[in-house]
Amino acid sequence: MKKSFTLFVLFFVTFLIFSSSKIYSQSTQGKMLERLASLNGNWIGSLEYLDYSDNKSKVKLPTTCEAIFNKSGSDKYLFVKFIFDEGKGKTVTGEDAWTILDEKTFFYDSTSYMITNYYSQFANNDISEFVFSKDGMDNNKLCTIEQKFTIQNDSFAIVKRVKYKDSDESFTRHEFSFVRNK
């Protein structure tokens, strides 16, 4: 009788731990999706990037962003459209869909990244940070790419850092900076 009771307790505790971790992950994924949804709307700002031709010169382009959160059914994502002003009347457009596939995977820039950190504080400045990374290529070199989203009340920023496989140092490849267009 003691053995069966001990097995029952062990099974029950294991079930509770598994259930609570599953509830936690769904809740965390939901919170992250909710924070992405808060970007719904129109944004103005800039893209500053390190020029690929020399890896030294910085280029800054005025940029607008239109973000539309799709919340129909189970397919929840943020559709974003960027318009980069290259001057002299020339613009370039880029589109993407961002979503949280699960508590560990952020789909961004048409690929899956591993979420390495998520932080959110809803006091005075309502700040949230997503950090995610993947191995990839930058300027035809193998590297690790780390992206950091910082979302505050009416602003957000995206910083892309790159660390080449043959280097110990990382550098900022580009940085988006936006404020809500009211």
N, C-alpha and C positions, 0 to 999 in steps of 0.2 A: 504494500500500500504506500509506504514511504517513497519507493522508487517511482511509482506512477504519479504521485503528487509532485515530486521534484521535477520529473519530466514535463508535467503539465505547466508548472510555474516557469520552467526554462523556456518552453514553447511559447507561453503567453507573453513573457518579457521580450523574447525575440520578435514576436509579432508586433508588440507595441513599438519597439524601437524601429522596426522596418516601416510600420505605418506612419509613425511621426516623421521619419526622414522623408518619406514620399510626400506627405502633406507639406512639409517645409519646402521641398524642392518645387512643387507646383506653386506654392505661395511665392517663392522667390522668383520663379519664372514669370508669374503674373505681375509681380511688382516691377520687374524689369521691363516687361511689355507696356505696362501702364506708364512708366517713365518715358519710354520711346514715344508713346502716343501723345505725351505732353508737348512734343515738338511739332504737332500738327499746326500748320499755318504758314505764313510768309516771313522770310528772314532776309536781312541784308548784312553784308559783311565783306570778308575778303578771304582769299587763299594766298598764303605766302609759302613759297617752296624754294628748295635748293635746286638750282639749275642742274640738270643731268649732264650737260656738256662739260662742265668743269668741276662740279661738286663743291663750288665755292660761292658763286654769285647767287644772290637771293632775288626772286621775282615776286612782286605782289600784285594780285589782280583783284579789282572790285568784283564781288560775287553776290548773286542772290540765290536763295533757295526756297523752293516751294515744297512743302511736306504735307502729304495727305495720309492719314492713318486709316487703313482698311481693317475694319473690325467685324466683317461679316463671317459668320460661321466659325470654324476652327482655324481658318487661315488668316492670322493677324500679322500685319506687317506695316511698315512705314515706307511709302513710296516717296522718293525724293528726286527732285529735278534741280540741278545746278545750272546757272547761267554765268559763265566767266566772261568778263569784259576785257578783251585783249587790246583795247584802244583802237582809234581810227575807225570806229563803227563795226569792228569785228568782234563777234561773240562766239563762244563755243558752249555747247550744251552737253551735260552728262546726266544720266539717269541711273537710279539704283533702287533696290528694295532692301530694307533692313528688317531683320526679325530675330527674335530669340527662339531658337529651335528647341532648346531644352536648357536646363540650368547651367550647362557647361559650353553651349555652342551659340555664337553670335554669327548670323549670316550678314555679311557686309562686303561691299565692293565685289559682288558676284562670287564670293567664296566663303567658306566656313572658317571661322577663327575659334580658338579655344578661349573661353572667358577665364581669365586668371584672377580677376578681382572685381567685385561689385560693392560699392559703398553708397549709402543713401542716408541723408540727414534732413528731416523736414522740420527744421527750426528756421529762424529768421531768413536764411538765404536759400532754403530748399535745394541743396546741392546733391547731385548724384554723379558718381563716376563709374564708368565701365572701362575695364582694361582687358584687352584681348590680344592674342598673338598667334602667329603661325610661322612656319618655315616657308620661305619663298625666294623670289628673285627681285633684286633691285639693281637697275642699271647693268643688267646682264651678269650679276654676281649673286652667288648663293648667300642667303642672309636669314636672319630672324627679324620679322616685322612685328612691332608692337604698336597698337592703336589705343589711344586713350580718349574717351568721350567724357567731357565735363558738361553737365547740364545744370543750369541755375534758373531762377525765376523766368527771366526773359532774355536769356543768352545761352549759347552753347558753343563749345569749341571741340575740335578734333585734332589731336596731335599724332602724327605718324613718326615713329622712331625706327631706325634701321641699325642693325648690327651685322656687319659682314662676317661670314664664317672664319675668315683669316685675320680678324681683328678683335681686340679686346674692348674697343670703344664703340659706343653707339652715337648716332647723331640724329637730329630732327630733319626729316626729308620734307615734310610739309605741315602746315598748320592752318586749319580753317577757324575763323572766328566770326560769330554771328550774334546779332541782336534781333529781337522780334520787330517786324515792321508793323506798326500799329496804324 
